[in-house]
Amino acid sequence: MISEKMTAMVKNSSAIRAMFEEGKIMAAKYGAENVYDFSLGNPNVPAPKEVKRAVEEILQEEDPLMVHGYMSNSGYEDVRAAIADSLNQRFGTSFHLENILMTVGAAGGLNVVMKTLLNPGEEVLTFAPYFGEYRSYVSNYEGILKAVPANTTDFQPNLEKFEEMICEKTKAVIVNSPNNPTGVVYSEETIQKMAEILRKKEAEYGISIYLVSDEPYRELAYDGVEVPYLTRYYHNTIVGYSYSKSLSLPGERIGYLVIPDEADDSETIIGAANVANRILGYVNAPSLFQRVIARCLDAKVDLEYYDRNRKELYEGLTKMGFTCVKPEGAFYLWMKSPVEDDKVFCEAAKKYHLLIVPGSSFAGPGYVRLAYCVSYETICNSLGQFEKLAEEYGLK
């Protein structure tokens, strides 16, 4: 028999993944071109050409024992130094290679952070709506995740409730901007106020509270929107980054953590994170793709492709009478369900071969999420089906 903890997790397994599997069944039945699957944030824009070139050059030019062998648990020193230099140039920071820990994607990095920081019963705050796996990442290490209620006006963090919820048991706060599922970018004003609250609460309780910035969508921002780099605003910030979206490499599982010198007890945290990387079973981040991303630090995916999808979907749905949050980043559209029960609405959408995810999966009941990292043709062809759905619910 499996553990009781895993029994509960299997029962509450990801609704997104379940819908993705359902989409494959529907595609086999009705034809893939007749199913409009907005369930999974799987990039459909190819990786930049620099990635293929880097893979080929590395395999031809570099020592195979280095390319495929073990290295320090924290990753190759030259790769970490290159990332630190790139961040310093972009954001005016002063990182060095010891501040960088290569990880198995952002998810691996978040698990390393939680393993490093949490004692049983300590609390982690995050802002609803949020990526549902955060709850597992925290409970994996016997922490308690608490969600700050959503600000449904503009989906910036609800800082009044946030301040009320911080207590002596608060160890960390997870923020995700650009945000999954809303597509909102947390403004500089929001980050400044959040940092002020955290400094005040640290002083009040005599504790360190770490702000963990989960940033897989950092490079996907539209209309000239700036995404604040959080280490510049708050000393106890740890950044988790992934190349899954910025270079369209989700299956390669490559990312990094930034643990700045300014963070309280940074030297001990860096050492513990290296150990956590090993004992969690990751050992080290994938060796080949560490070397690849070091050659691709200035490469970018085709953001215009996502932007065209964003505009087509947002404008099309709002014209039909749906209420949507206009995405500033990532590749998700957050739409209000026309009925209170978002799950009922998602079931109704399936009649028109539309697969959308209930907002309750993100602690955002009454809303739904659409991932528009699909083909432009899928966006265009789906709008007629959305129009039928709108008519069913009496929208304009």
HELIX and SHEET records of a PDB file:
HELIX    1   1 GLU A    4  LYS A   11  1                                   8    
HELIX    2   2 ALA A   15  TYR A   30  1                                  16    
HELIX    3   3 ALA A   32  ASN A   34  5                                   3    
HELIX    4   4 LYS A   49  GLU A   61  1                                  13    
HELIX    5   5 PRO A   64  HIS A   68  1                                   5    
HELIX    6   6 GLU A   77  PHE A   91  1                                  15    
HELIX    7   7 LEU A   97  ASN A   99  5                                   3    
HELIX    8   8 GLY A  105  LEU A  117  1                                  13    
HELIX    9   9 GLU A  133  SER A  139  1                                   7    
HELIX   10  10 LEU A  159  MET A  165  1                                   7    
HELIX   11  11 GLU A  188  TYR A  205  1                                  18    
HELIX   12  12 LEU A  230  ARG A  232  5                                   3    
HELIX   13  13 PRO A  250  GLU A  252  5                                   3    
HELIX   14  14 SER A  266  ILE A  279  1                                  14    
HELIX   15  15 SER A  287  ALA A  294  1                                   8    
HELIX   16  16 LEU A  303  LYS A  319  1                                  17    
HELIX   17  17 ASP A  342  LYS A  350  1                                   9    
HELIX   18  18 GLY A  359  PHE A  362  5                                   4    
HELIX   19  19 TYR A  376  GLU A  392  1                                  17    
SHEET    1   A 2 TYR A  36  ASP A  37  0                                        
SHEET    2   A 2 LEU A 354  LEU A 355  1                                        
SHEET    1   B 7 ILE A 100  THR A 103  0                                        
SHEET    2   B 7 GLY A 255  VAL A 258 -1                                        
SHEET    3   B 7 THR A 237  SER A 242 -1                                        
SHEET    4   B 7 TYR A 210  GLU A 215  1                                        
SHEET    5   B 7 THR A 170  ASN A 176  1                                        
SHEET    6   B 7 GLU A 123  PHE A 127  1                                        
SHEET    7   B 7 ILE A 144  VAL A 148  1                                        
SHEET    1   C 4 CYS A 324  VAL A 325  0                                        
SHEET    2   C 4 TYR A 332  LYS A 336 -1                                        
SHEET    3   C 4 TYR A 367  ALA A 371 -1                                        
SHEET    4   C 4 VAL A 357  PRO A 358 -1                                        
END                                                                             
